[in-house]
Amino acid sequence: MDRDDSDAWPEPQRLNAGLSGLRFRDRTVLDAVTAAAALVALADNQVCRAEKGCVTEATRNCAGLTAFDGVEIAAAFQRHADTIRANPWGRGEALDLVAQVRGNPSACSAVLAVAQRMAAADGPTSEAERLQVEALAEILA
């Protein structure tokens, strides 16, 4: 029996369009998680080596971030940290990115899990880091 399998496999353009749409949706989660990580890391006004490594490690198993490699995650974290440091509106922009995942329970869990790991990355959690994690939790509630 001859059959036409042309509809069995999607055209590469349709497949790529679907993947880029998925990646776009994941980018919202990526930005929320890495912005939160940058806010916590900068709660004490500096980002140490342990915190830089922690963001990549902590996000490795986050739902919604599997489409991104460590380089992309580290770059997003660095971009948010640079914006927070360089601009008076940087902190507000980072908080807005975090707020975009409110209503998405798995994304909120990922943001808070990474934030908590970041707070402990460089040793005992400081008061400033604890307060920042609490503020993030309030935003996501």
Contact map, one row per residue, 1 for C-alpha under 8 A:
111000000000000000000000000000000000000000000000000000000000000000000000000000000000000000000000000000000000000000000000000000000000000000000
111100000000000000000000000000000000000000000000000000000000000000000000000000000000000000000000000000000000000000000000000000000000000000000
111110000000000000000000000000000000000000000000000000000000000000000000000000000000000000000000000000000000000000000000000000000000000000000
011111100000000000000000000000000000000000000000000000000000000000000000000000000000000000000000000000000000000000000000000000000000000000000
001111111000000000000000000000000000000000000000000000000000000000000000000000000000000000000000000000000000000000000000000000000000000000000
000111111000000000000000000000000000000000000000000000000000000000000000000000000000000000000000000000000000000000000000000000000000000000000
000111111100000000000000000000000000000000000000000000000000000000000000000000000000000000000000000000000000000000000000000000000000000000000
000011111100000000000000000000000000000000000000000000000000000000000000000000000000000000000000000000000000000000000000000000000000000000000
000011111110000000000000000000000000000000000000000000000000000000000000000000000000000000000000000000000000000000000000000000000000000000000
000000111111011000000000000000000000000000000000000000000000000000000000000000000000000000000000000000000000000000000000000000000000000000000
000000001111111000000000000000000000000000000000000000000000000000000000000000000000000000000000000000000000000000000000000000000000000000000
000000000111111100000000000000000000000000000000000000000000000000000000000000000000000000000000000000000000000000000000000000000000000000000
000000000011111110000000000000000000000000000000000000000000000000000000000000000000000000000000000000000000000000000000000000000000000000000
000000000111111111000000000000000000000000000000000000000000000000000000000000000000000000000000000000000000000000000000000000000000000000000
000000000111111111100000000000000000000000000000000000000000000000000000000000000000000000000000000000000000000000000000000000000000000000000
000000000001111111110000000000000000000000000000000000000000000000000000000000000000000000000000000000000000000000000000000000000000000000000
000000000000111111111000000000000000000000000000000000000000000000000000000000000000000000000000000000000000000000000000000000000000000000000
000000000000011111111100000000000000000000000000000000000000000000000000000000000000000000000000000000000000000000000000000000000000000000000
000000000000001111111110000000000000000000000000000000000000000000000000000000000000000000000000000000000000000000000000000000000000000000000
000000000000000111111111000000000000000000000000000000000000000000000000000000000000000000000000000000000000000000000000000000000000000000000
000000000000000011111111100000000000000000000000000000000000000000000000000000000000000000000000000000000000000000000000000000000000000000000
000000000000000001111111110000000000000000000000000000000000000000000000000000000000000000000000000000000000000000000000000000000000000000000
000000000000000000111111111000000000000000000000000000000000000000100000000000000000000000000000000000000000000000000000000000000000000000000
000000000000000000011111111100000000000000000000000000000000000000000000000000000000000000000000000000000000000000000000000000000000000000000
000000000000000000001111111110000000000000000000000000000000000000000000000000000000000000000000000000000000000000000000000000000000000000000
000000000000000000000111111111000000000000000000000000000000000110100000000000000000000000000000000000000000000000000000000000000000000000000
000000000000000000000011111111100000000000000000000000000000000010000000000000000000000000000000000000000000000000000000000000000000000000000
000000000000000000000001111111110000000000000000000000000000000000000000000000000000000000000000100110000000000000000000000000000000000000000
000000000000000000000000111111111000000000000000000000000000000110000000000000000000000000000000000010000010000000000000000000000000000000000
000000000000000000000000011111111100000000000000000000000000000110000000100100000000000000000000000000000000000000000000000000000000000000000
000000000000000000000000001111111110000000000000000000000000000000000000000100000000000000000000110000000000000000000000000000000000000000000
000000000000000000000000000111111111000000000000000000000000000000000000000000000000000000000100111110000000001000000000000000000000000000000
000000000000000000000000000011111111100000000000000000000010000000000000000000000000000000000000010000000000011001100000000000000000000000000
000000000000000000000000000001111111110000000000000000100000000000000000100110010000000000000000000000000000000000000000000000000000000000000
000000000000000000000000000000111111111000000000000000000000000000000000000110011000000000000110110000000000000000000000000000000000000000000
000000000000000000000000000000011111111100000000000000000000000000000000000000000000000000000110010000000000001001100000000000000000000100000
000000000000000000000000000000001111111110000000000000100000000000000000000010000000000000000000000000000000001001100100000000000000000000000
000000000000000000000000000000000111111111000000000000000000000000000000000011011001000000000000000000000000000000000000000000000000000000000
000000000000000000000000000000000011111111100000000000000000000000000000000000001001000000100100000000000000000000000000000000000001000000000
000000000000000000000000000000000001111111100000000000000000000000000000000000000000000000000000000000000000000000100110000000001001100000000
000000000000000000000000000000000000111111111111001000000000000000000000000000000000000000000000000000000000000000000110000000001000000000000
000000000000000000000000000000000000011111111110000000000000000000000000000000001000000000000000000000000000000000000000000000000000000000000
000000000000000000000000000000000000001111111100000000000000000000000000000000000000000000000000000000000000000000000000000000011001000000000
000000000000000000000000000000000000000011111100000000000000000000000000000000000000000000000000000000000000000000000000000001011000000000000
000000000000000000000000000000000000000011111110000000000000000000000000000000000000000000000000000000000000000000000000000000000000000000000
000000000000000000000000000000000000000011111111000000000000000000000000000000000000000000000000000000000000000000000000000000000000000000000
000000000000000000000000000000000000000011001111101100000000000000000000000000000000000000000000000000000000000000000000000000000000000000000
000000000000000000000000000000000000000010000111111100000000000000000000000000000000000000000000000000000000000000000000010000000000000000000
000000000000000000000000000000000000000000000011111110000000000000000000000000000000000000000000000000000000000000000000000000000000000000000
000000000000000000000000000000000000000000000001111111000000000000000000000000000000000000000000000000000000000000000000110000000000000000000
000000000000000000000000000000000000000010000011111111100000000000000000000000000000000000000000000000000000000000000100110000000000000000000
000000000000000000000000000000000000000000000011111111110000000000000000010000000000000000000000000000000000000000000000000000000000000000000
000000000000000000000000000000000000000000000000111111111000000000000000000000000000000000000000000000000000000000000000000000000000000000000
000000000000000000000000000000000000000000000000011111111100000000000000000000000000000000000000000000000000000000001100100000000000000000000
000000000000000000000000000000000100100000000000001111111110000000000000110010000000000000000000000000000000000001000100000000000000000000000
000000000000000000000000000000000000000000000000000111111111000000000100110000000000000000000000000000000000000000000000000000000000000000000
000000000000000000000000000000000000000000000000000011111111000000000000000000000000000000000000000000000000000000000000000000000000000000000
000000000000000000000000000000000000000000000000000001111111110000000000000000000000000000000000000000000000000001001000000000000000000000000
000000000000000000000000000000001000000000000000000000111111110010000000100000000000000000000000000000000000010001000000000000000000000000000
000000000000000000000000000000000000000000000000000000011111110011000100000000000000000000000000000000000000000000000000000000000000000000000
000000000000000000000000000000000000000000000000000000000111111011000000000000000000000000000000000000000000000000000000000000000000000000000
000000000000000000000000000000000000000000000000000000000111111111000000000000000000000000000000000000000000010000000000000000000000000000000
000000000000000000000000000000000000000000000000000000000000111111000000000000000000000000000000000000000110010000000000000000000000000000000
000000000000000000000000010011000000000000000000000000000000011111100000000000000000000000000000000000000010000000000000000000000000000000000
000000000000000000000000011011000000000000000000000000000011111111110000000000000000000000000000000000000000000000000000000000000000000000000
000000000000000000000000000000000000000000000000000000000001111111111000000000000000000000000000000000000000000000000000000000000000000000000
000000000000000000000010010000000000000000000000000000000000000111111000000000000000000000000000000000000000000000000000000000000000000000000
000000000000000000000000000000000000000000000000000000000000000011111101100000000000000000000000000000000000000000000000000000000000000000000
000000000000000000000000000000000000000000000000000000000000000001111111100000000000000000000000000000000000000000000000000000000000000000000
000000000000000000000000000000000000000000000000000000010001000000011111110000000000000000000000000000000000000000000000000000000000000000000
000000000000000000000000000000000000000000000000000000000000000000001111111000000000000000000000000000000000000000000000000000000000000000000
000000000000000000000000000000000000000000000000000000000000000000011111111100000000000000000000000000000000000000000000000000000000000000000
000000000000000000000000000001000100000000000000000000110010000000011111111110000000000000000000000000000000000000000000000000000000000000000
000000000000000000000000000000000000000000000000000100110000000000000111111111000000000000000000000000000000000000000000000000000000000000000
000000000000000000000000000000000000000000000000000000000000000000000011111111100000000000000000000000000000000000000000000000000000000000000
000000000000000000000000000001100110000000000000000000000000000000000001111111110000000000000000000000000000000000000000000000000000000000000
000000000000000000000000000000000110110000000000000000100000000000000000111111111000000000000000000000000000000000000000000000000000000000000
000000000000000000000000000000000000010000000000000000000000000000000000011111111100000000000000000000000000000000000000000000000000000000000
000000000000000000000000000000000000000000000000000000000000000000000000001111111110000000000000000000000000000000000000000000000000000000000
000000000000000000000000000000000110010000000000000000000000000000000000000111111111000001000100000000000000000000000000000000000000000000000
000000000000000000000000000000000010011001000000000000000000000000000000000011111111100000000000000000000000000000000000000000000000000000000
000000000000000000000000000000000000000000000000000000000000000000000000000001111111110000000000000000000000000000000000000000000000000000000
000000000000000000000000000000000000000000000000000000000000000000000000000000111111111001100000000000000000000000000000000000000000000000000
000000000000000000000000000000000000011000000000000000000000000000000000000000011111111111100100000000000000000000000000000000000000000000000
000000000000000000000000000000000000000000000000000000000000000000000000000000001111111101000000000000000000000000000000000000000000000000000
000000000000000000000000000000000000000000000000000000000000000000000000000000000111111101000000000000000000000000000000000000000000000000000
000000000000000000000000000000000000000000000000000000000000000000000000000000000011111111000000000000000000000000000000000000000000000000000
000000000000000000000000000000000000000000000000000000000000000000000000000000000001111111100000000000000000000000000000000000000000000000000
000000000000000000000000000000000000000000000000000000000000000000000000000000000001001111111000000000000000000000000000000000000000000000000
000000000000000000000000000000000000000000000000000000000000000000000000000000010011111111111100000000000000000000000000000000000000000000000
000000000000000000000000000000000000001000000000000000000000000000000000000000000011000111111110000000000000000000000000000000000000000000000
000000000000000000000000000000000000000000000000000000000000000000000000000000000000000011111111000000000000000000000000000000000000000000000
000000000000000000000000000000000000000000000000000000000000000000000000000000000000000011111111100000000000000000000000000000000000000000000
000000000000000000000000000000010011001000000000000000000000000000000000000000010001000001111111110000000000000000000000000000000000000000000
000000000000000000000000000000000011000000000000000000000000000000000000000000000000000000111111111000000000000000000000000000000000000100000
000000000000000000000000000000000000000000000000000000000000000000000000000000000000000000011111111100000000000000000000000000000000000000000
000000000000000000000000000100110010000000000000000000000000000000000000000000000000000000001111111110000000000000000000000000000000000000000
000000000000000000000000000000111011000000000000000000000000000000000000000000000000000000000111111111000000001000000000000000000000000100110
000000000000000000000000000000010000000000000000000000000000000000000000000000000000000000000011111111000000000000000000000000000000000000110
000000000000000000000000000100010000000000000000000000000000000000000000000000000000000000000001111111000000000000000000000000000000000000000
000000000000000000000000000110010000000000000000000000000000000000000000000000000000000000000000111111110011000000000000000000000000000000010
000000000000000000000000000000000000000000000000000000000000000000000000000000000000000000000000011111111011000000000000000000000000000000111
000000000000000000000000000000000000000000000000000000000000000000000000000000000000000000000000000011111001000000000000000000000000000000010
000000000000000000000000000000000000000000000000000000000000000000000000000000000000000000000000000011111111000000000000000000000000000000000
000000000000000000000000000000000000000000000000000000000000000000000000000000000000000000000000000001111111100000000000000000000000000000000
000000000000000000000000000000000000000000000000000000000000001000000000000000000000000000000000000000011111110000000000000000000000000000000
000000000000000000000000000010000000000000000000000000000000001100000000000000000000000000000000000011011111111000000000000000000000000000000
000000000000000000000000000000000000000000000000000000000000000000000000000000000000000000000000000011111111111100000000000000000000000000010
000000000000000000000000000000000000000000000000000000000000000000000000000000000000000000000000000000001111111110000000000000000000000000000
000000000000000000000000000000001000000000000000000000000010011000000000000000000000000000000000000000000111111111000000000000000000000000000
000000000000000000000000000000011001100000000000000000000000000000000000000000000000000000000000010000000011111111100000000000000000000000000
000000000000000000000000000000000000000000000000000000000000000000000000000000000000000000000000000000000001111111110000000000000000100110000
000000000000000000000000000000000000000000000000000000000000000000000000000000000000000000000000000000000000111111111000000000000000000000000
000000000000000000000000000000001001100000000000000000100110000000000000000000000000000000000000000000000000011111111100000000000000000000000
000000000000000000000000000000001001100100000000000000000000000000000000000000000000000000000000000000000000001111111110000000000000100000000
000000000000000000000000000000000000000000000000000000000000000000000000000000000000000000000000000000000000000111111111000000000000100000000
000000000000000000000000000000000000000000000000000001000100000000000000000000000000000000000000000000000000000011111111100000000000000000000
000000000000000000000000000000000000100110000000001001100000000000000000000000000000000000000000000000000000000001111111110000000000000000000
000000000000000000000000000000000000000110000000000000000000000000000000000000000000000000000000000000000000000000111111110111001100100000000
000000000000000000000000000000000000000000000000000000000000000000000000000000000000000000000000000000000000000000011111111110000000000000000
000000000000000000000000000000000000000000000000011001000000000000000000000000000000000000000000000000000000000000001111111000000000000000000
000000000000000000000000000000000000000000000001011000000000000000000000000000000000000000000000000000000000000000000111111110000000000000000
000000000000000000000000000000000000000000000000000000000000000000000000000000000000000000000000000000000000000000000001111110000000000000000
000000000000000000000000000000000000000000000000000000000000000000000000000000000000000000000000000000000000000000000011011111000000000000000
000000000000000000000000000000000000000000000000000000000000000000000000000000000000000000000000000000000000000000000011011111101100000000000
000000000000000000000000000000000000000000010000000000000000000000000000000000000000000000000000000000000000000000000010000111111100000000000
000000000000000000000000000000000000000000000000000000000000000000000000000000000000000000000000000000000000000000000000000011111110000000000
000000000000000000000000000000000000000000110000000000000000000000000000000000000000000000000000000000000000000000000000000001111111000000000
000000000000000000000000000000000000000110110000000000000000000000000000000000000000000000000000000000000000000000000010000011111111100000000
000000000000000000000000000000000000000000000000000000000000000000000000000000000000000000000000000000000000000000000010000011111111110000000
000000000000000000000000000000000000000000000000000000000000000000000000000000000000000000000000000000000000000000000000000000111111111000000
000000000000000000000000000000000000001100100000000000000000000000000000000000000000000000000000000000000000000000000000000000011111111100000
000000000000000000000000000000000000000100000000000000000000000000000000000000000000000000000000000000000000000100110010000000001111111110000
000000000000000000000000000000000000000000000000000000000000000000000000000000000000000000000000000000000000000000000000000000000111111111000
000000000000000000000000000000000000000000000000000000000000000000000000000000000000000000000000000000000000000000000000000000000011111111100
000000000000000000000000000000000001000000000000000000000000000000000000000000000000000000000010010000000000000100000000000000000001111111110
000000000000000000000000000000000000000000000000000000000000000000000000000000000000000000000000000000000000000100000000000000000000111111111
000000000000000000000000000000000000000000000000000000000000000000000000000000000000000000000000000000000000000000000000000000000000011111111
000000000000000000000000000000000000000000000000000000000000000000000000000000000000000000000000011001000000000000000000000000000000001111111
000000000000000000000000000000000000000000000000000000000000000000000000000000000000000000000000011011100001000000000000000000000000000111111
000000000000000000000000000000000000000000000000000000000000000000000000000000000000000000000000000001000000000000000000000000000000000011111
